[in-house]
């Protein structure tokens, strides 16, 4: 998210990757792709993530009420500052 280029992209090599399938003798083809996302959109996302209004966490709830809030906060912080 914090790159200096005007766009960020996800890309793979130009070579297809073949992986075994559950069926004997069948392979699945993974085709490379590229996703170009304008830096302004990434900056906007980082800004909105930084302004998240978090709910109060239910004490000792674990996974009973959904994804644990503390773990979600860690994940969002990673998306905001570390993932590229």
Jmol script that loads the backbone (N, CA, C; Angstrom):
load data "model"
ATOM      1  N   UNK A   1       0.795  -1.202   0.000  1.00  0.00           N
ATOM      2  CA  UNK A   1       0.000   0.000   0.000  1.00  0.00           C
ATOM      3  C   UNK A   1       0.838   1.267   0.000  1.00  0.00           C
ATOM      4  N   UNK A   2       2.015   1.176   0.507  1.00  0.00           N
ATOM      5  CA  UNK A   2       2.798   2.375   0.695  1.00  0.00           C
ATOM      6  C   UNK A   2       3.835   2.567  -0.412  1.00  0.00           C
ATOM      7  N   UNK A   3       3.658   1.932  -1.560  1.00  0.00           N
ATOM      8  CA  UNK A   3       4.624   2.017  -2.645  1.00  0.00           C
ATOM      9  C   UNK A   3       4.698   3.413  -3.228  1.00  0.00           C
ATOM     10  N   UNK A   4       5.793   3.682  -3.936  1.00  0.00           N
ATOM     11  CA  UNK A   4       5.979   4.993  -4.520  1.00  0.00           C
ATOM     12  C   UNK A   4       5.462   5.081  -5.946  1.00  0.00           C
ATOM     13  N   UNK A   5       5.145   3.961  -6.570  1.00  0.00           N
ATOM     14  CA  UNK A   5       4.661   4.001  -7.938  1.00  0.00           C
ATOM     15  C   UNK A   5       3.223   4.497  -7.975  1.00  0.00           C
ATOM     16  N   UNK A   6       2.779   4.869  -9.168  1.00  0.00           N
ATOM     17  CA  UNK A   6       1.424   5.392  -9.291  1.00  0.00           C
ATOM     18  C   UNK A   6       0.373   4.300  -9.244  1.00  0.00           C
ATOM     19  N   UNK A   7       0.767   3.063  -9.484  1.00  0.00           N
ATOM     20  CA  UNK A   7      -0.169   1.959  -9.376  1.00  0.00           C
ATOM     21  C   UNK A   7       0.500   0.804  -8.663  1.00  0.00           C
ATOM     22  N   UNK A   8      -0.312  -0.041  -8.102  1.00  0.00           N
ATOM     23  CA  UNK A   8       0.178  -1.270  -7.492  1.00  0.00           C
ATOM     24  C   UNK A   8      -0.393  -2.406  -8.310  1.00  0.00           C
ATOM     25  N   UNK A   9       0.330  -3.496  -8.391  1.00  0.00           N
ATOM     26  CA  UNK A   9      -0.200  -4.584  -9.193  1.00  0.00           C
ATOM     27  C   UNK A   9       0.133  -5.921  -8.559  1.00  0.00           C
ATOM     28  N   UNK A  10      -0.678  -6.881  -8.901  1.00  0.00           N
ATOM     29  CA  UNK A  10      -0.437  -8.268  -8.557  1.00  0.00           C
ATOM     30  C   UNK A  10      -0.131  -8.944  -9.867  1.00  0.00           C
ATOM     31  N   UNK A  11       0.997  -9.621  -9.959  1.00  0.00           N
ATOM     32  CA  UNK A  11       1.310 -10.254 -11.226  1.00  0.00           C
ATOM     33  C   UNK A  11       1.981 -11.587 -10.988  1.00  0.00           C
ATOM     34  N   UNK A  12       2.022 -12.373 -12.017  1.00  0.00           N
ATOM     35  CA  UNK A  12       2.690 -13.668 -11.995  1.00  0.00           C
ATOM     36  C   UNK A  12       3.524 -13.761 -13.257  1.00  0.00           C
ATOM     37  N   UNK A  13       4.324 -14.793 -13.350  1.00  0.00           N
ATOM     38  CA  UNK A  13       5.144 -14.964 -14.538  1.00  0.00           C
ATOM     39  C   UNK A  13       4.265 -15.288 -15.729  1.00  0.00           C
ATOM     40  N   UNK A  14       4.855 -15.277 -16.911  1.00  0.00           N
ATOM     41  CA  UNK A  14       4.111 -15.570 -18.131  1.00  0.00           C
ATOM     42  C   UNK A  14       3.929 -17.063 -18.362  1.00  0.00           C
ATOM     43  N   UNK A  15       4.329 -17.872 -17.442  1.00  0.00           N
ATOM     44  CA  UNK A  15       4.241 -19.317 -17.593  1.00  0.00           C
ATOM     45  C   UNK A  15       3.064 -19.862 -16.805  1.00  0.00           C
ATOM     46  N   UNK A  16       2.240 -20.692 -17.467  1.00  0.00           N
ATOM     47  CA  UNK A  16       1.144 -21.346 -16.758  1.00  0.00           C
ATOM     48  C   UNK A  16       1.710 -22.343 -15.762  1.00  0.00           C
ATOM     49  N   UNK A  17       1.001 -22.559 -14.688  1.00  0.00           N
ATOM     50  CA  UNK A  17       1.394 -23.528 -13.675  1.00  0.00           C
ATOM     51  C   UNK A  17       0.368 -24.644 -13.698  1.00  0.00           C
ATOM     52  N   UNK A  18       0.839 -25.871 -13.741  1.00  0.00           N
ATOM     53  CA  UNK A  18      -0.054 -27.026 -13.753  1.00  0.00           C
ATOM     54  C   UNK A  18       0.044 -27.723 -12.405  1.00  0.00           C
ATOM     55  N   UNK A  19      -1.081 -27.960 -11.788  1.00  0.00           N
ATOM     56  CA  UNK A  19      -1.105 -28.630 -10.487  1.00  0.00           C
ATOM     57  C   UNK A  19      -2.002 -29.849 -10.573  1.00  0.00           C
ATOM     58  N   UNK A  20      -1.674 -30.900  -9.817  1.00  0.00           N
ATOM     59  CA  UNK A  20      -2.503 -32.100  -9.839  1.00  0.00           C
ATOM     60  C   UNK A  20      -3.923 -31.792  -9.374  1.00  0.00           C
ATOM     61  N   UNK A  21      -4.864 -32.514  -9.932  1.00  0.00           N
ATOM     62  CA  UNK A  21      -6.264 -32.396  -9.575  1.00  0.00           C
ATOM     63  C   UNK A  21      -6.622 -33.606  -8.727  1.00  0.00           C
ATOM     64  N   UNK A  22      -7.807 -33.616  -8.136  1.00  0.00           N
ATOM     65  CA  UNK A  22      -8.241 -34.761  -7.348  1.00  0.00           C
ATOM     66  C   UNK A  22      -8.476 -35.991  -8.219  1.00  0.00           C
ATOM     67  N   UNK A  23      -8.790 -35.782  -9.487  1.00  0.00           N
ATOM     68  CA  UNK A  23      -9.018 -36.902 -10.396  1.00  0.00           C
ATOM     69  C   UNK A  23      -7.680 -37.370 -10.965  1.00  0.00           C
ATOM     70  N   UNK A  24      -7.422 -38.666 -10.962  1.00  0.00           N
ATOM     71  CA  UNK A  24      -6.159 -39.181 -11.501  1.00  0.00           C
ATOM     72  C   UNK A  24      -5.956 -38.754 -12.959  1.00  0.00           C
ATOM     73  N   UNK A  25      -4.761 -38.307 -13.282  1.00  0.00           N
ATOM     74  CA  UNK A  25      -4.424 -37.934 -14.646  1.00  0.00           C
ATOM     75  C   UNK A  25      -4.930 -36.575 -15.087  1.00  0.00           C
ATOM     76  N   UNK A  26      -5.620 -35.849 -14.214  1.00  0.00           N
ATOM     77  CA  UNK A  26      -6.170 -34.536 -14.567  1.00  0.00           C
ATOM     78  C   UNK A  26      -5.343 -33.461 -13.860  1.00  0.00           C
ATOM     79  N   UNK A  27      -5.033 -32.404 -14.593  1.00  0.00           N
ATOM     80  CA  UNK A  27      -4.300 -31.288 -14.012  1.00  0.00           C
ATOM     81  C   UNK A  27      -5.131 -30.016 -14.122  1.00  0.00           C
ATOM     82  N   UNK A  28      -4.965 -29.138 -13.177  1.00  0.00           N
ATOM     83  CA  UNK A  28      -5.620 -27.845 -13.189  1.00  0.00           C
ATOM     84  C   UNK A  28      -4.601 -26.812 -13.655  1.00  0.00           C
ATOM     85  N   UNK A  29      -5.007 -25.944 -14.558  1.00  0.00           N
ATOM     86  CA  UNK A  29      -4.115 -24.905 -15.064  1.00  0.00           C
ATOM     87  C   UNK A  29      -4.362 -23.624 -14.265  1.00  0.00           C
ATOM     88  N   UNK A  30      -3.299 -23.079 -13.728  1.00  0.00           N
ATOM     89  CA  UNK A  30      -3.372 -21.785 -13.053  1.00  0.00           C
ATOM     90  C   UNK A  30      -2.777 -20.770 -14.017  1.00  0.00           C
ATOM     91  N   UNK A  31      -3.600 -19.856 -14.496  1.00  0.00           N
ATOM     92  CA  UNK A  31      -3.172 -18.882 -15.486  1.00  0.00           C
ATOM     93  C   UNK A  31      -2.767 -17.587 -14.789  1.00  0.00           C
ATOM     94  N   UNK A  32      -1.576 -17.074 -15.085  1.00  0.00           N
ATOM     95  CA  UNK A  32      -1.126 -15.814 -14.478  1.00  0.00           C
ATOM     96  C   UNK A  32      -2.065 -14.657 -14.828  1.00  0.00           C
ATOM     97  N   UNK A  33      -2.111 -13.661 -13.959  1.00  0.00           N
ATOM     98  CA  UNK A  33      -2.928 -12.488 -14.204  1.00  0.00           C
ATOM     99  C   UNK A  33      -2.249 -11.269 -13.618  1.00  0.00           C
ATOM    100  N   UNK A  34      -2.722 -10.116 -13.978  1.00  0.00           N
ATOM    101  CA  UNK A  34      -2.195  -8.857 -13.452  1.00  0.00           C
ATOM    102  C   UNK A  34      -3.381  -7.985 -13.082  1.00  0.00           C
ATOM    103  N   UNK A  35      -3.358  -7.447 -11.897  1.00  0.00           N
ATOM    104  CA  UNK A  35      -4.412  -6.539 -11.440  1.00  0.00           C
ATOM    105  C   UNK A  35      -3.776  -5.188 -11.145  1.00  0.00           C
ATOM    106  N   UNK A  36      -4.133  -4.190 -11.915  1.00  0.00           N
ATOM    107  CA  UNK A  36      -3.621  -2.831 -11.704  1.00  0.00           C
ATOM    108  C   UNK A  36      -4.649  -2.039 -10.912  1.00  0.00           C
ATOM    109  N   UNK A  37      -4.204  -1.495  -9.788  1.00  0.00           N
ATOM    110  CA  UNK A  37      -5.098  -0.728  -8.922  1.00  0.00           C
ATOM    111  C   UNK A  37      -4.479   0.648  -8.735  1.00  0.00           C
ATOM    112  N   UNK A  38      -5.199   1.693  -9.084  1.00  0.00           N
ATOM    113  CA  UNK A  38      -4.642   3.040  -8.933  1.00  0.00           C
ATOM    114  C   UNK A  38      -4.201   3.306  -7.492  1.00  0.00           C
ATOM    115  N   UNK A  39      -3.068   3.971  -7.343  1.00  0.00           N
ATOM    116  CA  UNK A  39      -2.540   4.281  -6.022  1.00  0.00           C
ATOM    117  C   UNK A  39      -3.536   5.087  -5.202  1.00  0.00           C
ATOM    118  N   UNK A  40      -4.305   5.962  -5.851  1.00  0.00           N
ATOM    119  CA  UNK A  40      -5.304   6.755  -5.127  1.00  0.00           C
ATOM    120  C   UNK A  40      -6.340   5.853  -4.459  1.00  0.00           C
ATOM    121  N   UNK A  41      -6.724   4.767  -5.137  1.00  0.00           N
ATOM    122  CA  UNK A  41      -7.673   3.824  -4.542  1.00  0.00           C
ATOM    123  C   UNK A  41      -7.062   3.106  -3.346  1.00  0.00           C
ATOM    124  N   UNK A  42      -5.790   2.739  -3.460  1.00  0.00           N
ATOM    125  CA  UNK A  42      -5.111   2.069  -2.347  1.00  0.00           C
ATOM    126  C   UNK A  42      -4.949   3.022  -1.161  1.00  0.00           C
ATOM    127  N   UNK A  43      -4.631   4.282  -1.449  1.00  0.00           N
ATOM    128  CA  UNK A  43      -4.506   5.285  -0.386  1.00  0.00           C
ATOM    129  C   UNK A  43      -5.851   5.503   0.311  1.00  0.00           C
ATOM    130  N   UNK A  44      -6.933   5.537  -0.476  1.00  0.00           N
ATOM    131  CA  UNK A  44      -8.275   5.698   0.087  1.00  0.00           C
ATOM    132  C   UNK A  44      -8.625   4.517   0.991  1.00  0.00           C
ATOM    133  N   UNK A  45      -8.306   3.321   0.543  1.00  0.00           N
ATOM    134  CA  UNK A  45      -8.575   2.130   1.361  1.00  0.00           C
ATOM    135  C   UNK A  45      -7.791   2.189   2.669  1.00  0.00           C
ATOM    136  N   UNK A  46      -6.514   2.538   2.592  1.00  0.00           N
ATOM    137  CA  UNK A  46      -5.701   2.637   3.810  1.00  0.00           C
ATOM    138  C   UNK A  46      -6.281   3.665   4.772  1.00  0.00           C
ATOM    139  N   UNK A  47      -6.746   4.785   4.223  1.00  0.00           N
ATOM    140  CA  UNK A  47      -7.349   5.827   5.060  1.00  0.00           C
ATOM    141  C   UNK A  47      -8.615   5.323   5.736  1.00  0.00           C
ATOM    142  N   UNK A  48      -9.476   4.667   4.967  1.00  0.00           N
ATOM    143  CA  UNK A  48     -10.726   4.154   5.548  1.00  0.00           C
ATOM    144  C   UNK A  48     -10.453   3.075   6.586  1.00  0.00           C
ATOM    145  N   UNK A  49      -9.475   2.204   6.330  1.00  0.00           N
ATOM    146  CA  UNK A  49      -9.133   1.177   7.318  1.00  0.00           C
ATOM    147  C   UNK A  49      -8.612   1.810   8.608  1.00  0.00           C
ATOM    148  N   UNK A  50      -7.856   2.891   8.479  1.00  0.00           N
ATOM    149  CA  UNK A  50      -7.323   3.553   9.679  1.00  0.00           C
ATOM    150  C   UNK A  50      -8.421   4.207  10.510  1.00  0.00           C
ATOM    151  N   UNK A  51      -9.579   4.486   9.884  1.00  0.00           N
ATOM    152  CA  UNK A  51     -10.687   5.125  10.586  1.00  0.00           C
ATOM    153  C   UNK A  51     -11.787   4.143  10.995  1.00  0.00           C
ATOM    154  N   UNK A  52     -11.481   2.859  10.992  1.00  0.00           N
ATOM    155  CA  UNK A  52     -12.481   1.856  11.360  1.00  0.00           C
ATOM    156  C   UNK A  52     -12.971   2.084  12.783  1.00  0.00           C
ATOM    157  N   UNK A  53     -14.270   2.034  12.949  1.00  0.00           N
ATOM    158  CA  UNK A  53     -14.880   2.128  14.278  1.00  0.00           C
ATOM    159  C   UNK A  53     -15.176   0.702  14.729  1.00  0.00           C
ATOM    160  N   UNK A  54     -14.412   0.241  15.698  1.00  0.00           N
ATOM    161  CA  UNK A  54     -14.504  -1.148  16.137  1.00  0.00           C
ATOM    162  C   UNK A  54     -15.587  -1.317  17.204  1.00  0.00           C
ATOM    163  N   UNK A  55     -16.282  -2.452  17.183  1.00  0.00           N
ATOM    164  CA  UNK A  55     -17.264  -2.729  18.242  1.00  0.00           C
ATOM    165  C   UNK A  55     -16.554  -3.166  19.515  1.00  0.00           C
ATOM    166  N   UNK A  56     -17.284  -3.217  20.596  1.00  0.00           N
ATOM    167  CA  UNK A  56     -16.745  -3.793  21.829  1.00  0.00           C
ATOM    168  C   UNK A  56     -16.712  -5.311  21.658  1.00  0.00           C
ATOM    169  N   UNK A  57     -15.686  -5.923  22.191  1.00  0.00           N
ATOM    170  CA  UNK A  57     -15.571  -7.376  22.083  1.00  0.00           C
ATOM    171  C   UNK A  57     -16.271  -8.039  23.265  1.00  0.00           C
ATOM    172  N   UNK A  58     -16.968  -9.123  22.992  1.00  0.00           N
ATOM    173  CA  UNK A  58     -17.618  -9.893  24.043  1.00  0.00           C
ATOM    174  C   UNK A  58     -16.536 -10.695  24.757  1.00  0.00           C
ATOM    175  N   UNK A  59     -16.455 -10.562  26.062  1.00  0.00           N
ATOM    176  CA  UNK A  59     -15.411 -11.246  26.842  1.00  0.00           C
ATOM    177  C   UNK A  59     -15.514 -12.759  26.704  1.00  0.00           C
ATOM    178  N   UNK A  60     -14.371 -13.394  26.503  1.00  0.00           N
ATOM    179  CA  UNK A  60     -14.261 -14.854  26.438  1.00  0.00           C
ATOM    180  C   UNK A  60     -15.192 -15.501  25.416  1.00  0.00           C
ATOM    181  N   UNK A  61     -15.504 -14.789  24.331  1.00  0.00           N
ATOM    182  CA  UNK A  61     -16.431 -15.318  23.333  1.00  0.00           C
ATOM    183  C   UNK A  61     -15.751 -16.261  22.350  1.00  0.00           C
ATOM    184  N   UNK A  62     -14.435 -16.088  22.165  1.00  0.00           N
ATOM    185  CA  UNK A  62     -13.758 -16.912  21.174  1.00  0.00           C
ATOM    186  C   UNK A  62     -14.398 -16.727  19.815  1.00  0.00           C
ATOM    187  N   UNK A  63     -14.704 -17.834  19.165  1.00  0.00           N
ATOM    188  CA  UNK A  63     -15.332 -17.804  17.848  1.00  0.00           C
ATOM    189  C   UNK A  63     -16.861 -17.889  17.934  1.00  0.00           C
ATOM    190  N   UNK A  64     -17.430 -17.884  19.135  1.00  0.00           N
ATOM    191  CA  UNK A  64     -18.871 -18.035  19.289  1.00  0.00           C
ATOM    192  C   UNK A  64     -19.675 -16.911  18.630  1.00  0.00           C
ATOM    193  N   UNK A  65     -19.094 -15.709  18.557  1.00  0.00           N
ATOM    194  CA  UNK A  65     -19.789 -14.567  17.972  1.00  0.00           C
ATOM    195  C   UNK A  65     -19.111 -14.082  16.703  1.00  0.00           C
ATOM    196  N   UNK A  66     -18.393 -14.963  16.029  1.00  0.00           N
ATOM    197  CA  UNK A  66     -17.726 -14.590  14.787  1.00  0.00           C
ATOM    198  C   UNK A  66     -16.224 -14.511  14.968  1.00  0.00           C
ATOM    199  N   UNK A  67     -15.583 -13.842  14.032  1.00  0.00           N
ATOM    200  CA  UNK A  67     -14.129 -13.718  14.003  1.00  0.00           C
ATOM    201  C   UNK A  67     -13.672 -12.923  15.221  1.00  0.00           C
ATOM    202  N   UNK A  68     -12.675 -13.403  15.962  1.00  0.00           N
ATOM    203  CA  UNK A  68     -12.214 -12.672  17.153  1.00  0.00           C
ATOM    204  C   UNK A  68     -11.715 -11.261  16.803  1.00  0.00           C
ATOM    205  N   UNK A  69     -12.200 -10.283  17.531  1.00  0.00           N
ATOM    206  CA  UNK A  69     -11.910  -8.883  17.242  1.00  0.00           C
ATOM    207  C   UNK A  69     -10.415  -8.580  17.275  1.00  0.00           C
ATOM    208  N   UNK A  70      -9.700  -9.096  18.241  1.00  0.00           N
ATOM    209  CA  UNK A  70      -8.262  -8.808  18.341  1.00  0.00           C
ATOM    210  C   UNK A  70      -7.526  -9.302  17.098  1.00  0.00           C
ATOM    211  N   UNK A  71      -7.876 -10.479  16.629  1.00  0.00           N
ATOM    212  CA  UNK A  71      -7.236 -11.020  15.433  1.00  0.00           C
ATOM    213  C   UNK A  71      -7.616 -10.210  14.203  1.00  0.00           C
ATOM    214  N   UNK A  72      -8.872  -9.774  14.127  1.00  0.00           N
ATOM    215  CA  UNK A  72      -9.319  -8.958  13.005  1.00  0.00           C
ATOM    216  C   UNK A  72      -8.562  -7.630  12.966  1.00  0.00           C
ATOM    217  N   UNK A  73      -8.347  -7.021  14.118  1.00  0.00           N
ATOM    218  CA  UNK A  73      -7.585  -5.767  14.169  1.00  0.00           C
ATOM    219  C   UNK A  73      -6.162  -5.969  13.665  1.00  0.00           C
ATOM    220  N   UNK A  74      -5.541  -7.088  14.041  1.00  0.00           N
ATOM    221  CA  UNK A  74      -4.192  -7.395  13.546  1.00  0.00           C
ATOM    222  C   UNK A  74      -4.192  -7.529  12.025  1.00  0.00           C
ATOM    223  N   UNK A  75      -5.177  -8.234  11.508  1.00  0.00           N
ATOM    224  CA  UNK A  75      -5.273  -8.454  10.076  1.00  0.00           C
ATOM    225  C   UNK A  75      -5.500  -7.151   9.324  1.00  0.00           C
ATOM    226  N   UNK A  76      -6.389  -6.305   9.806  1.00  0.00           N
ATOM    227  CA  UNK A  76      -6.654  -5.023   9.168  1.00  0.00           C
ATOM    228  C   UNK A  76      -5.410  -4.143   9.198  1.00  0.00           C
ATOM    229  N   UNK A  77      -4.684  -4.147  10.291  1.00  0.00           N
ATOM    230  CA  UNK A  77      -3.447  -3.354  10.371  1.00  0.00           C
ATOM    231  C   UNK A  77      -2.423  -3.850   9.348  1.00  0.00           C
ATOM    232  N   UNK A  78      -2.345  -5.151   9.165  1.00  0.00           N
ATOM    233  CA  UNK A  78      -1.453  -5.710   8.152  1.00  0.00           C
ATOM    234  C   UNK A  78      -1.894  -5.264   6.754  1.00  0.00           C
ATOM    235  N   UNK A  79      -3.200  -5.331   6.469  1.00  0.00           N
ATOM    236  CA  UNK A  79      -3.691  -4.865   5.165  1.00  0.00           C
ATOM    237  C   UNK A  79      -3.360  -3.403   4.962  1.00  0.00           C
ATOM    238  N   UNK A  80      -3.504  -2.609   6.019  1.00  0.00           N
ATOM    239  CA  UNK A  80      -3.309  -1.162   5.913  1.00  0.00           C
ATOM    240  C   UNK A  80      -1.853  -0.772   5.737  1.00  0.00           C
ATOM    241  N   UNK A  81      -0.950  -1.463   6.419  1.00  0.00           N
ATOM    242  CA  UNK A  81       0.453  -0.991   6.446  1.00  0.00           C
ATOM    243  C   UNK A  81       1.471  -1.960   5.851  1.00  0.00           C
ATOM    244  N   UNK A  82       1.127  -3.242   5.713  1.00  0.00           N
ATOM    245  CA  UNK A  82       2.158  -4.177   5.298  1.00  0.00           C
ATOM    246  C   UNK A  82       1.925  -4.895   3.987  1.00  0.00           C
ATOM    247  N   UNK A  83       0.693  -5.163   3.653  1.00  0.00           N
ATOM    248  CA  UNK A  83       0.394  -5.943   2.455  1.00  0.00           C
ATOM    249  C   UNK A  83       0.596  -5.081   1.216  1.00  0.00           C
ATOM    250  N   UNK A  84       1.246  -5.656   0.212  1.00  0.00           N
ATOM    251  CA  UNK A  84       1.430  -4.923  -1.039  1.00  0.00           C
ATOM    252  C   UNK A  84       1.222  -5.867  -2.204  1.00  0.00           C
TER     253      UNK A  84
END
end "model"
wireframe off; spacefill off
backbone 0.3
color backbone group
